[in-house]
Amino acid sequence: MITLLTDFGLLDGYVGQLKAVIFEINPFVNIVDLTHDIEPYNLTQSAFLLSKTSERFPPDTIHVAVVDPGVGSTRRPLLAVTPKGSFVAPDNGILSAVLSEQSGRSTVFQISNQTYWRHPVSSTFHGRDIFGPVAAHLSLGLDPEKVGEEVSDPICHPVNKPIWADGKLQGEIVHIDRFGNLITNIDRELMNYRSSLSVFIKNEVITDLVANYSQSEGLMALPGSFDTLEIALNHGSAAKHLNAHVGDNVCVFDAF
């Protein structure tokens, strides 16, 4: 199985071309679209969503992630083999969260063996001409060591973790979905969702800690589908209501 995560959108046919070269090599492979609506060039968003969505798949899945503002430059194409799947992507930090979670248990290769590329290679479309074909060959059983030399220095940006300070759990917004729900980096395991807990964000205190969206008429906090604390507004956009953005601070504290 191959999954695809890109910032291509669906308007211009780029996704179709990527799939075409994969099917040309392996007509029988199952392709799953994780998303093609990553905000253009947004490596923070793509790293988060790649990590959170890929973990739902079997460990033999091959994940192609193409958010590649440096396409055609000297940035390296990589293959990361981890216990939770293989990842084909540019070396620009998009694998930061994946490799951080699999620290010490992953092997990363620079994709330098052009035998497995599509030719001629476009300097602006490595997704079609390098990442897609390599993933297709891997789905046919290609030994990862044949794609190129092992590397020890993939680009990994720091992955912010929530911290306890002064009796408060401090985190941040890491993603805003299409409904305007605010996804944070505060894992649900760090909270037991006692009724006395409150959430502070953008100068507002949220006291409604609920289990689903129907249990509050206004702003609410709940354990979201990414298994992290989520802030939502019933039938509305919490992001617009709070004028919230990725990176904004979120604080959880005990009101009593």
N, C-alpha and C positions, 0 to 999 in steps of 0.2 A: 504494500500500500504506500502511496505517495500523497502527502498533503502539500498544499500551496498556501503561502501567506505572502501577499505583495501589497504595494501601494499603487498598482496599475489601474484600479477601477475596472469597469466593464464597458466603457464607451468606445475604446480605441482598438480593440481586437488583440491587445498584447497577451491577455490571458489565453485566448484561443490559440495564438501562435505557440505559446509555452506548452500548452497541452498537446498540440499537434506533434512537436518534436519528441515528446515523451512517448506518445502512442506510436510514432514511427519506429521507435526502438523496441518498445514493449507494448504491443497492441492489447494485451490482456490485463495490464496493471489497473488497479482501482485507484482513481484520483479523487481526493476529497479537498474541497475548497475550505480552508480555515477562514480566510477573509481576503478580499482584494480592496478593502476600503480603509486601509491604513492611511492616516493623514500623510500626504506626500512628504517624504524624507524624514519622517518622525521615527527615529531609532528608539526612543524611550518607550513609546507606545507599542512599537512592533516587538521589542524585546520582552515586554510584559505579556502581551497576548500570545506570543510564540511559546513562552514558558508555560503559561496557564492552560492553553488549549492542547498543546502537544502531550501533556501528561495524561490525557484521557485516552490516548491511543496505545495499541500494543507496542511492546518494546522493539519489534522488528520493523516498525514504520520508518519511512524515510521522509523527512520534513524539508521542504524547499522554502527558504525564506529570502525574498528578494525585495529589500528596501535599500536602494543602492545609489545614493547620491554621488559616490565616487567612481561610478562605472567608467571603465576605460582608463583609469589612472593606474598607479602602481599598487593600489590596494590588492590584497591577495584573495583569491577564491579559496574557501575552506570546506573541509568535510570534518565534522566532529562526530565521533562515535561514542555514545554514552550508554549507560545501562537502560535508559528510557527511550532510546531511539537514535537514529542518525540524522544529522542536520547538515544540509548543504546551503551555504550562505556566504556573503562577502565578509571580509575581515574588517568590520567597521563598528563593532560593539553590539550588533544585533543578537549575538549569542551570549551576551553578558549574563543574563539571568539563568539561562540554561546551564552554562558552564559553572556559574557560582553554586547552583544547587547540586551539581555533579562533581564538585571539586575533588580532585585526586582520583576520580574514577572514569575519566574521559581521555580519549586519544584524539588528537587533532592533526589533520594532514593538510598540507597546501596542495590544492588541485593544480598540478603542473603538467601532468601527462596529457598531451593534447590528442592522444588517440581516442579519448572518450568525449571530445568536444564536437560540436557541429561546425563545419567549415563552409565558407569563410566566416570568421568571427566578427560580428558587428562590435564596434567600440562603444556602442550605446545600448546594447541589448544582451548582456551576459546571462541574463535569466534564461533566454531562449537558447543561446549558443554554448553556454558552459554549464550552468547549474541544472537546467532541465535534463540535458543529455546525460550528465554524470549520475543524476538521481535515477534515470531510467536504466542505465547499465547496472547500478547497484541493485535495483529491483530484480534484475536477472541473475544476481548472485556474484557480481564483481567483488573481488577481494578489495577492501578499502585501501590496503597498502599499495595497490597498483595505481592509485590516482596521483600519488606524489609522495614527497618526503614528509615525515612527521615533524611538527613544529611545536615549540614550547611556549610561544609568546603571542597567542591570539589576543587581539584587543578586547579587553574586558573593562567596561566602565563600572565604577562602584555601584552596587545595588543597595539602596538605602533600606535599612531595617528600622522598624519602630523601636523606641527606647523608653525605658522607665526613668522618669526624672521627677523628683519631688512628689512622689506618690501618684503621678499621672502617666498615662501611656500616650506617648507622642508619636504620631505617624504623619502620613501625607497622602494626598490624592495622587494616584498613579495612572488612572484612566477615567475617562468620561464616555459612557456608552451613548448610543443614538437616542436614548430616551432622556438623557440628561442626568442619569444616575451617577453618583460619584463613587468610584471604586477606590478603596484605600489599600495601603500595604499592611494593615493591621489584621493578622490572621485571627480567625474566629476562635482558635484554641487559646489565644491570649486573653479572651474575655469569656466570662461565664454568663453574660447577659442577665445579670441581676437587675431587678427593677430599680435599684438605686443608682445605676450607672447613668451618666449623662455624657453627651458629646458636644464639644465646643468647636465651632468652625465659623470663620468669617464674622466674628462678633455675635454669633447666635448660639444659644444653648438648646440642644435637642434632647428632650426628656422622653420622647416616645421611642423605646426600644422594643421592636415588634418582630414577629416571625414571618410576616408577609405584607404585601403592599396594601391589602384591604383593611388592615387593622389600625390605620391612622388616616385622618382627614387632611393632615398637613405634612410638614417635614418629619421624617422618621429615620431611624437607624436600624439596620437589620443585617443578619448574616446573608450575604449575597451568594450568587451561584459560583463565584470565583473562590468561595470559602474565605472571604475576607469581609471586614466591616464595610457596609455600603450605606450611603446616605441618599434618600430618595424623597420625592414629593408626589403625593397621590394625584394621578392624572395631570402631572406637570413635570417640568424640568427643574431639578434641584440646582443644576449648574447655572441656569439663567436666573433663578430666584435668588441665589446667593452670589451671583457673579463670580463663580468659583472656576479655578483653572488647575490643570495638572501641576503639582508641586506645592499647592497650598497646604498649610499645616492643618492637622486634625488632632484634637486632644480628647482623650477619654478619661473621665475621673469619676470617683464615687461621690455622690452628692451628700452622703451621710457618713 
